[in-house]
Amino acid sequence: MTTNAELHARRLAAVPRGIGNVTEIYPKRALNAEIWDEDGKRYIDFGAGIAVVNTGHQHPRIQAAITEQMAAFSHVCFQVTPHENYVTLAERLNAIAPVSGPAKTMLASTGAEAVENAVKVARCFTGRPGIVSFSGGFHGRTHMGMALTGKAVPYKKGFGPFPADIYNVAFPNLYHGTSTAESIKALKALFKYQADPSTIAGIVIEPVQGEGGFNIAPFEFLAELRALCDEHGIVLIADEIQTGFARTGQMFALDHAGVKADVVTLAKGLAGGMPLSAIVGRADIMDASPPGGLGGTYAGNPVAVAAAHAVLDVIADEDLCARANAIGTIIQNRSRDLAARSNLNCIGDVRGLGAMCAVEFVKDRTSNSPWPELTAEVLKAGTVRGLILLSCGTYGNVIRFLPPLTASDALIEEGMDIFEASLTEAVAKLQ
């Protein structure tokens, strides 16, 4: 029998070290919200492949859709022979995406590819070069994605130079001292001192920052951003790659704010584990590019598209938006109960929308000094106890909770029991 240790030794020899690993767990099989590794150990999965399997591992309806499509054809390039499932999925996404006005959809393969194409269509439509993003944001590991990303290490270090005409301003994060008013002021200062708004093609924002720490953009900030884009003819691009498909308790995070974007990027939870992304935008913006300007050999792969149709059906039929809110309530209530304990002054903040929840660790709540060492110890202790957790945050001091939305209450409670035990152990070890 192959073991985790044997596989990890082979991985170190064969795969670049630049691809980081959160754990040394090598899955043998997975089902819904559980994973069993090569050593036979069971884990509760609170990562969901970074919000990809919102519908759980091996959902039978998604498996059936993939099998049926494989029996027909596995690949035809859409630019050569378009196929019905692509068109139908575009129609479905056009109908539900938080986009102002009639929409059109382009399918791609990865989130970074979606972001790249969103920038392309914004520049082509406006005839302008500039793109604005926010501190703490994450938009992928391509050169454009890295340029837009508001975190230097590990994403940007050693990889420059980056594309020009990219500007970064402060994300509104009141817990860390930046209000909505201050962020808007910083954006207006950018327009005054660095780049006239007539040169800005688009503003890219995550409604809830993923890698940045699950920081929720205030709804009033999103509304003000919408108004500024309207005033200056700027394309508002919402990066819903991690927030989409019921994760936040609505189909999309922008739905909470009642704000419409001009272009939305989608991926991760779209196809239940198959590589698929989408760029959904106003029809006039998406049509600005000439024929041949958009596309990709694997973009809109038929098998991935079939999986996406099944995902949309499962979200609707199993009411996964409501399920996300129920899961989020359990996680946040349990986390706040822990924060109320006198010996756990290390929990500085508990936040989230739906089942996109986070706990931020600090050395004490007086200084709010980040405590990334505690985060690392909790991750290790959780893995030993059978819980897969992910970290995030500009300072590496945030635990993010992303369980599949199909997980039962009992499994979520069991996972939170392990989190509590892991946190208690880690605090005792570091104090």
Protein Blocks (a to p, Z undefined) as FASTA:
>chain_A
ZZfklmmmmmmmmpcfklccfblcdcfbdchjaccdfkopacddfklnnomlmnoghiak
lmmmmmmmmmmomcdcfklmgcfklmmmmmmmmmmpccehjddddddfbfklmmmmmmmm
mmmmnopabdcddehiaebjbfklmmmpccfblklgopaccdehiacdddddfknopafk
lmmmmmmmmmmmmocfklpfbdcddfbacklnopacdfklmmmmmmmmmmnopacdddfk
lmgghlnopabfklmnopacfbdcdefjlnoopacddddddfklmmmpcghjaccfkgop
aklmmmmmmmmmmmmmnopmlmmmmmmmmmmmmmmmmmmpmklmmbmbdcdehjbdcddd
dfbfklopacfklmmmmmmmmmmnopacddedjklpaccddddfkbcfklmmmmmmmmmm
mmmmmmmmmZZ
